[in-house]
Amino acid sequence: MSDPRAKKRHRPRSSKVDPARQAAYDVLVAVREQDAYTNLVLPPILRSRGLTGRDAAFATELVSGTIRRQGTYDAVIAANVDRPLAKVDAGVLDALRLGTHQLLAMRVPSHAAVGTSVDLVRSAVGPGPAGFVNAVLRKVAAHDLSGWVRRVAPDPATDPVGFASVAHAHPRWVVEALGAAVGEAELDDLLAADNVAPKVTLVARPGLSTVAELVAAGGTSTGLSPYAVRLDGGDPAAVPAVAEGRAGVQDEGSQLVAVGLAEAAIDGRDELWLDVCAGPGGKSALLAALAGERGARLLASERQEHRARLVAAATASAGAGLLGVVAADGTRPAWRAGTFDRVLVDAPCTGLGALRRRPEARWRRTSADLDELVPLQRSLLISALDAVRRGGVVAYATCSPVLAETAGVVSAVLATRDDVHLEEAGLPGVADAAGPLPGTLQLWPHRHGTDAMFLALLRRH
């Protein structure tokens, strides 16, 4: 993305910091100091600074791209400083990362990237480090991104995982886990796709909105989910159907998980549906709309009170298809066994399938997180199988392709249950999505343009 204000940089620099870059810097600080999420903290910061249009887009790309590629940029910066990065002031390092992203991945003139970064650190940290930042970024500007990767990454011939980790800015353990899931031949394509900002995708909630309405509002039908429309630009909240809760912002992979559950064939009663881990509510809103069209009703359950409130807000326009929203622990059911006809378990997971839209996740998760998440995932799936009636179906989904969280969980639960079998999870129009177990589905950013959602359908018999 180019800097539409670059021509102004030919004038002598002012001590005033560029508002878009200041906004990006403030987000980086919040992510680092408060464990904030970029997608949550960025919009209010943009509003507080009055940034809209191209300025808002510039700030968004600057902060999201910087965080996505932080591992690569840290390796480049480390090669140009005379001390360990741990010894560099955290605020100065944030400014160096922002400057490096502008130099290596945005069409910003070198003098603008360096000069505005110096202004930024002078304002945010103090005048002392300004010369240091200037010197480091001038060294960074000597080579392009591919040139730096060749200089700072391990030799791909002897350490292909280490090279991919630096070249694509993924922690080494993530490269290994994703490689095991997708295969060596596609690994580079997947890692590269994780570094591309995703398009905004809308969902037309059936009975409340239509794809045609969203297309008329400026979107484009995608062809995978029957309810998906891609928005090429503008503020989604400005679309009337979104503002009114009749449509929403939802990745197509998440939509397809809900569709997969709703379209699974069942015999007999089809009246009560359950979403066990409903927060923040996007899948619940779509499922409630689908249920309402059939005369069924959905109960949305979320363990955390504040997330249950998000679900309530997301489903406020669901109408007759929503039975209610409860704050309940899915591993300790607040309902009788065998109550529901369809159950969704969108289990808490590492989130490694959504690294495009959650840029900070790759740097926060560790392989040790699996030790806590996998037992929870198993427990939630077992509880969901108890909650569904005989003949009903359970959809187990994760926004992660990591085999321990997908095939590993499903296989382990199936081994303990003689009343459950794995069904074919078919999605019309979705090709090349075979999952790690027969009948399961695995979506991929580089193949389908979606988050890497996993779906398994299990029927209780």
Summary of the structure (lengths in Angstrom):
residues: 461
radius of gyration: 23.6
end to end distance: 54.1
largest distance: 75.5
contacts: 1621
relative contact order: 0.09
helix: 49%
strand: 14%
